[in-house]
Every structure is written in C-alpha cells, then in structure tokens.
C-alpha cells in the first residue's frame, strides 16, 4: 500500500502504519483515522481502496507531510543560518541546537570525537 508516495507496511495496524510517514505521529494518525471513519484496530492490508483514498485526500488537503514538510524544515534552518542566529550557527558547526550539554555528551552530533588520549577505543593486536 502506498500513501503520499511512501510504502506502508501491510501487517501493522493502520494507526502505526501511518506513523511511517514523515510528519505523522501516533496522535495525528488517530485524528486522521477518526476523520476518515476507520477503526484503529484494523490492519493496513485490510483497508479497501476507498478507505486508502480517504486517508490520502485528508493528508493532502489538511496536513504537510513527507517532501513538502522536509522542504519547509530545510528552509527554516537555512533562514536561521542566513540571519546568523545562534541556532543557525549551531547548525553550521554541527553542534546540538537545543541547549544540550557538549562537554560530556553529543558524541553522535560531533561524529564520535574522543579528545583525551585514554578515552579512545583501542584495537587489540593479535600475537
């Protein structure tokens, strides 16, 4: 089943399957299903073509999902970079943007950098 250009898993419940779309979480999926008149306990493979069309039309009319939402987020970040706001500079430096500490954490953002000599992972030599 494809909704808004994304393959949705068949064996999952519709509520969870819809959350595979970028910009759709569990609560929004529940709202969409309530508006379309589809029960949340139904599996994605059991949906009829009419029900899929209902879901798709609701998503297209009311909500920004997938490519459109990604584009908006990208534009917001580039705007912050252009006006050189603090958050924009953090994006440029590839550091945490939302006030997290960086002394001990944020290795995933910094690319797993280990600065002290003893903290690096040593490879065991085979003899």
CNS distance restraints for C-alpha pairs under 8 A (distance, minus, plus):
assign (resid   1 and name CA) (resid   7 and name CA) 5.80 0.50 0.50
assign (resid   1 and name CA) (resid   8 and name CA) 5.58 0.50 0.50
assign (resid   1 and name CA) (resid   9 and name CA) 7.31 0.50 0.50
assign (resid   1 and name CA) (resid  10 and name CA) 6.94 0.50 0.50
assign (resid   1 and name CA) (resid  44 and name CA) 7.77 0.50 0.50
assign (resid   1 and name CA) (resid  45 and name CA) 7.58 0.50 0.50
assign (resid   2 and name CA) (resid   6 and name CA) 5.26 0.50 0.50
assign (resid   2 and name CA) (resid   7 and name CA) 4.54 0.50 0.50
assign (resid   2 and name CA) (resid   8 and name CA) 5.91 0.50 0.50
assign (resid   3 and name CA) (resid   7 and name CA) 6.69 0.50 0.50
assign (resid   3 and name CA) (resid   8 and name CA) 7.04 0.50 0.50
assign (resid   3 and name CA) (resid  52 and name CA) 7.53 0.50 0.50
assign (resid   3 and name CA) (resid  56 and name CA) 6.06 0.50 0.50
assign (resid   4 and name CA) (resid  56 and name CA) 6.64 0.50 0.50
assign (resid   4 and name CA) (resid  59 and name CA) 8.00 0.50 0.50
assign (resid   4 and name CA) (resid  60 and name CA) 7.89 0.50 0.50
assign (resid   4 and name CA) (resid  66 and name CA) 7.60 0.50 0.50
assign (resid   6 and name CA) (resid  21 and name CA) 6.95 0.50 0.50
assign (resid   8 and name CA) (resid  17 and name CA) 5.78 0.50 0.50
assign (resid   8 and name CA) (resid  18 and name CA) 7.03 0.50 0.50
assign (resid   8 and name CA) (resid  20 and name CA) 6.73 0.50 0.50
assign (resid   8 and name CA) (resid  44 and name CA) 7.77 0.50 0.50
assign (resid   9 and name CA) (resid  17 and name CA) 5.99 0.50 0.50
assign (resid   9 and name CA) (resid  44 and name CA) 7.06 0.50 0.50
assign (resid  10 and name CA) (resid  17 and name CA) 7.71 0.50 0.50
assign (resid  10 and name CA) (resid  43 and name CA) 6.97 0.50 0.50
assign (resid  10 and name CA) (resid  44 and name CA) 4.85 0.50 0.50
assign (resid  10 and name CA) (resid  45 and name CA) 4.64 0.50 0.50
assign (resid  11 and name CA) (resid  43 and name CA) 6.31 0.50 0.50
assign (resid  11 and name CA) (resid  44 and name CA) 6.41 0.50 0.50
assign (resid  11 and name CA) (resid  45 and name CA) 6.43 0.50 0.50
assign (resid  12 and name CA) (resid  16 and name CA) 6.49 0.50 0.50
assign (resid  12 and name CA) (resid  17 and name CA) 5.78 0.50 0.50
assign (resid  12 and name CA) (resid  43 and name CA) 5.64 0.50 0.50
assign (resid  12 and name CA) (resid  44 and name CA) 6.09 0.50 0.50
assign (resid  13 and name CA) (resid  17 and name CA) 6.01 0.50 0.50
assign (resid  13 and name CA) (resid  40 and name CA) 7.02 0.50 0.50
assign (resid  13 and name CA) (resid  41 and name CA) 6.09 0.50 0.50
assign (resid  13 and name CA) (resid  42 and name CA) 5.65 0.50 0.50
assign (resid  13 and name CA) (resid  43 and name CA) 4.17 0.50 0.50
assign (resid  13 and name CA) (resid  44 and name CA) 5.73 0.50 0.50
assign (resid  14 and name CA) (resid  18 and name CA) 6.00 0.50 0.50
assign (resid  14 and name CA) (resid  40 and name CA) 6.27 0.50 0.50
assign (resid  14 and name CA) (resid  41 and name CA) 7.24 0.50 0.50
assign (resid  14 and name CA) (resid  42 and name CA) 6.05 0.50 0.50
assign (resid  14 and name CA) (resid  43 and name CA) 5.37 0.50 0.50
assign (resid  14 and name CA) (resid  44 and name CA) 4.84 0.50 0.50
assign (resid  15 and name CA) (resid  19 and name CA) 6.88 0.50 0.50
assign (resid  15 and name CA) (resid  26 and name CA) 6.50 0.50 0.50
assign (resid  15 and name CA) (resid  29 and name CA) 5.48 0.50 0.50
assign (resid  15 and name CA) (resid  30 and name CA) 6.20 0.50 0.50
assign (resid  15 and name CA) (resid  33 and name CA) 7.48 0.50 0.50
assign (resid  15 and name CA) (resid  40 and name CA) 5.70 0.50 0.50
assign (resid  15 and name CA) (resid  41 and name CA) 7.75 0.50 0.50
assign (resid  16 and name CA) (resid  20 and name CA) 7.26 0.50 0.50
assign (resid  16 and name CA) (resid  26 and name CA) 6.62 0.50 0.50
assign (resid  16 and name CA) (resid  29 and name CA) 7.65 0.50 0.50
assign (resid  17 and name CA) (resid  44 and name CA) 6.87 0.50 0.50
assign (resid  18 and name CA) (resid  24 and name CA) 6.71 0.50 0.50
assign (resid  18 and name CA) (resid  25 and name CA) 7.62 0.50 0.50
assign (resid  18 and name CA) (resid  26 and name CA) 7.92 0.50 0.50
assign (resid  18 and name CA) (resid  29 and name CA) 5.96 0.50 0.50
assign (resid  19 and name CA) (resid  23 and name CA) 7.89 0.50 0.50
assign (resid  19 and name CA) (resid  24 and name CA) 5.03 0.50 0.50
assign (resid  19 and name CA) (resid  25 and name CA) 4.80 0.50 0.50
assign (resid  19 and name CA) (resid  26 and name CA) 6.00 0.50 0.50
assign (resid  19 and name CA) (resid  29 and name CA) 6.55 0.50 0.50
assign (resid  20 and name CA) (resid  24 and name CA) 7.28 0.50 0.50
assign (resid  21 and name CA) (resid  65 and name CA) 7.06 0.50 0.50
assign (resid  21 and name CA) (resid  66 and name CA) 6.45 0.50 0.50
assign (resid  22 and name CA) (resid  65 and name CA) 5.79 0.50 0.50
assign (resid  22 and name CA) (resid  66 and name CA) 4.84 0.50 0.50
assign (resid  22 and name CA) (resid  69 and name CA) 7.85 0.50 0.50
assign (resid  23 and name CA) (resid  64 and name CA) 7.26 0.50 0.50
assign (resid  23 and name CA) (resid  65 and name CA) 5.04 0.50 0.50
assign (resid  23 and name CA) (resid  66 and name CA) 6.50 0.50 0.50
assign (resid  23 and name CA) (resid  69 and name CA) 7.03 0.50 0.50
assign (resid  24 and name CA) (resid  28 and name CA) 5.80 0.50 0.50
assign (resid  24 and name CA) (resid  29 and name CA) 6.26 0.50 0.50
assign (resid  24 and name CA) (resid  65 and name CA) 7.01 0.50 0.50
assign (resid  25 and name CA) (resid  29 and name CA) 6.02 0.50 0.50
assign (resid  26 and name CA) (resid  30 and name CA) 6.23 0.50 0.50
assign (resid  27 and name CA) (resid  31 and name CA) 6.41 0.50 0.50
assign (resid  28 and name CA) (resid  32 and name CA) 6.20 0.50 0.50
assign (resid  29 and name CA) (resid  33 and name CA) 6.19 0.50 0.50
assign (resid  30 and name CA) (resid  34 and name CA) 6.10 0.50 0.50
assign (resid  30 and name CA) (resid  40 and name CA) 7.12 0.50 0.50
assign (resid  31 and name CA) (resid  35 and name CA) 6.16 0.50 0.50
assign (resid  32 and name CA) (resid  36 and name CA) 6.14 0.50 0.50
assign (resid  32 and name CA) (resid  55 and name CA) 6.83 0.50 0.50
assign (resid  32 and name CA) (resid  58 and name CA) 7.02 0.50 0.50
assign (resid  32 and name CA) (resid  59 and name CA) 7.73 0.50 0.50
assign (resid  33 and name CA) (resid  37 and name CA) 5.91 0.50 0.50
assign (resid  33 and name CA) (resid  38 and name CA) 5.16 0.50 0.50
assign (resid  33 and name CA) (resid  39 and name CA) 6.86 0.50 0.50
assign (resid  33 and name CA) (resid  40 and name CA) 6.82 0.50 0.50
assign (resid  33 and name CA) (resid  55 and name CA) 7.30 0.50 0.50
assign (resid  34 and name CA) (resid  38 and name CA) 6.23 0.50 0.50
assign (resid  34 and name CA) (resid  39 and name CA) 7.44 0.50 0.50
assign (resid  36 and name CA) (resid  51 and name CA) 7.38 0.50 0.50
assign (resid  36 and name CA) (resid  54 and name CA) 6.04 0.50 0.50
assign (resid  36 and name CA) (resid  55 and name CA) 6.34 0.50 0.50
assign (resid  36 and name CA) (resid  58 and name CA) 7.75 0.50 0.50
assign (resid  38 and name CA) (resid  42 and name CA) 7.75 0.50 0.50
assign (resid  38 and name CA) (resid  51 and name CA) 7.50 0.50 0.50
assign (resid  42 and name CA) (resid  46 and name CA) 6.73 0.50 0.50
assign (resid  42 and name CA) (resid  47 and name CA) 7.56 0.50 0.50
assign (resid  43 and name CA) (resid  47 and name CA) 7.06 0.50 0.50
assign (resid  47 and name CA) (resid  51 and name CA) 6.07 0.50 0.50
assign (resid  47 and name CA) (resid  52 and name CA) 6.58 0.50 0.50
assign (resid  48 and name CA) (resid  52 and name CA) 6.39 0.50 0.50
assign (resid  49 and name CA) (resid  53 and name CA) 6.17 0.50 0.50
assign (resid  50 and name CA) (resid  54 and name CA) 6.27 0.50 0.50
assign (resid  51 and name CA) (resid  55 and name CA) 6.32 0.50 0.50
assign (resid  52 and name CA) (resid  56 and name CA) 6.13 0.50 0.50
assign (resid  53 and name CA) (resid  57 and name CA) 6.04 0.50 0.50
assign (resid  54 and name CA) (resid  58 and name CA) 6.23 0.50 0.50
assign (resid  55 and name CA) (resid  59 and name CA) 6.22 0.50 0.50
assign (resid  56 and name CA) (resid  60 and name CA) 6.16 0.50 0.50
assign (resid  57 and name CA) (resid  61 and name CA) 6.04 0.50 0.50
assign (resid  58 and name CA) (resid  62 and name CA) 5.92 0.50 0.50
assign (resid  58 and name CA) (resid  63 and name CA) 7.52 0.50 0.50
assign (resid  59 and name CA) (resid  63 and name CA) 5.21 0.50 0.50
assign (resid  59 and name CA) (resid  64 and name CA) 7.33 0.50 0.50
assign (resid  59 and name CA) (resid  65 and name CA) 7.47 0.50 0.50
assign (resid  60 and name CA) (resid  64 and name CA) 7.24 0.50 0.50
assign (resid  64 and name CA) (resid  68 and name CA) 6.08 0.50 0.50
assign (resid  64 and name CA) (resid  69 and name CA) 5.41 0.50 0.50
assign (resid  65 and name CA) (resid  69 and name CA) 5.09 0.50 0.50
assign (resid  65 and name CA) (resid  70 and name CA) 7.74 0.50 0.50
assign (resid  66 and name CA) (resid  70 and name CA) 6.13 0.50 0.50
assign (resid  67 and name CA) (resid  71 and name CA) 6.06 0.50 0.50
assign (resid  68 and name CA) (resid  72 and name CA) 6.36 0.50 0.50
assign (resid  69 and name CA) (resid  73 and name CA) 6.24 0.50 0.50
assign (resid  70 and name CA) (resid  74 and name CA) 6.15 0.50 0.50
assign (resid  71 and name CA) (resid  75 and name CA) 6.17 0.50 0.50
assign (resid  72 and name CA) (resid  76 and name CA) 6.22 0.50 0.50
assign (resid  73 and name CA) (resid  77 and name CA) 6.32 0.50 0.50
assign (resid  74 and name CA) (resid  78 and name CA) 6.19 0.50 0.50
assign (resid  75 and name CA) (resid  79 and name CA) 6.05 0.50 0.50
assign (resid  76 and name CA) (resid  80 and name CA) 6.36 0.50 0.50
assign (resid  77 and name CA) (resid  81 and name CA) 6.33 0.50 0.50
assign (resid  77 and name CA) (resid  88 and name CA) 6.53 0.50 0.50
assign (resid  77 and name CA) (resid  91 and name CA) 7.65 0.50 0.50
assign (resid  78 and name CA) (resid  82 and name CA) 6.12 0.50 0.50
assign (resid  78 and name CA) (resid  88 and name CA) 7.46 0.50 0.50
assign (resid  79 and name CA) (resid  83 and name CA) 6.32 0.50 0.50
assign (resid  79 and name CA) (resid  88 and name CA) 7.79 0.50 0.50
assign (resid  80 and name CA) (resid  84 and name CA) 6.01 0.50 0.50
assign (resid  80 and name CA) (resid  85 and name CA) 5.48 0.50 0.50
assign (resid  80 and name CA) (resid  86 and name CA) 7.99 0.50 0.50
assign (resid  80 and name CA) (resid  87 and name CA) 6.63 0.50 0.50
assign (resid  80 and name CA) (resid  88 and name CA) 4.42 0.50 0.50
assign (resid  80 and name CA) (resid  89 and name CA) 7.86 0.50 0.50
assign (resid  81 and name CA) (resid  85 and name CA) 6.47 0.50 0.50
assign (resid  81 and name CA) (resid  87 and name CA) 7.74 0.50 0.50
assign (resid  81 and name CA) (resid  88 and name CA) 4.09 0.50 0.50
assign (resid  81 and name CA) (resid  89 and name CA) 6.12 0.50 0.50
assign (resid  81 and name CA) (resid  91 and name CA) 7.45 0.50 0.50
assign (resid  81 and name CA) (resid  92 and name CA) 7.04 0.50 0.50
assign (resid  82 and name CA) (resid  88 and name CA) 7.58 0.50 0.50
assign (resid  83 and name CA) (resid  88 and name CA) 7.76 0.50 0.50
assign (resid  84 and name CA) (resid  88 and name CA) 5.75 0.50 0.50
assign (resid  84 and name CA) (resid  89 and name CA) 6.08 0.50 0.50
assign (resid  85 and name CA) (resid  89 and name CA) 6.29 0.50 0.50
assign (resid  86 and name CA) (resid  90 and name CA) 6.33 0.50 0.50
assign (resid  87 and name CA) (resid  91 and name CA) 6.36 0.50 0.50
assign (resid  87 and name CA) (resid  97 and name CA) 5.60 0.50 0.50
assign (resid  87 and name CA) (resid  98 and name CA) 7.79 0.50 0.50
assign (resid  88 and name CA) (resid  92 and name CA) 6.30 0.50 0.50
assign (resid  89 and name CA) (resid  93 and name CA) 6.19 0.50 0.50
assign (resid  90 and name CA) (resid  94 and name CA) 5.97 0.50 0.50
assign (resid  90 and name CA) (resid  95 and name CA) 5.21 0.50 0.50
assign (resid  90 and name CA) (resid  96 and name CA) 6.52 0.50 0.50
assign (resid  90 and name CA) (resid  97 and name CA) 5.50 0.50 0.50
assign (resid  91 and name CA) (resid  95 and name CA) 6.25 0.50 0.50
assign (resid  91 and name CA) (resid  96 and name CA) 7.57 0.50 0.50
assign (resid  91 and name CA) (resid  97 and name CA) 6.60 0.50 0.50
assign (resid  94 and name CA) (resid 109 and name CA) 6.53 0.50 0.50
assign (resid  94 and name CA) (resid 110 and name CA) 6.70 0.50 0.50
assign (resid  95 and name CA) (resid 106 and name CA) 7.67 0.50 0.50
assign (resid  95 and name CA) (resid 109 and name CA) 6.01 0.50 0.50
assign (resid  95 and name CA) (resid 110 and name CA) 6.43 0.50 0.50
assign (resid  96 and name CA) (resid 100 and name CA) 6.15 0.50 0.50
assign (resid  96 and name CA) (resid 102 and name CA) 7.61 0.50 0.50
assign (resid  96 and name CA) (resid 106 and name CA) 6.94 0.50 0.50
assign (resid  96 and name CA) (resid 109 and name CA) 6.72 0.50 0.50
assign (resid 100 and name CA) (resid 106 and name CA) 7.83 0.50 0.50
assign (resid 101 and name CA) (resid 105 and name CA) 6.41 0.50 0.50
assign (resid 101 and name CA) (resid 106 and name CA) 7.33 0.50 0.50
assign (resid 102 and name CA) (resid 106 and name CA) 5.49 0.50 0.50
assign (resid 106 and name CA) (resid 110 and name CA) 6.27 0.50 0.50
assign (resid 107 and name CA) (resid 111 and name CA) 5.82 0.50 0.50
assign (resid 107 and name CA) (resid 112 and name CA) 4.45 0.50 0.50
assign (resid 107 and name CA) (resid 113 and name CA) 6.13 0.50 0.50
assign (resid 108 and name CA) (resid 112 and name CA) 5.46 0.50 0.50
assign (resid 114 and name CA) (resid 119 and name CA) 6.34 0.50 0.50
assign (resid 114 and name CA) (resid 120 and name CA) 5.90 0.50 0.50
assign (resid 115 and name CA) (resid 119 and name CA) 7.51 0.50 0.50
assign (resid 116 and name CA) (resid 120 and name CA) 7.38 0.50 0.50
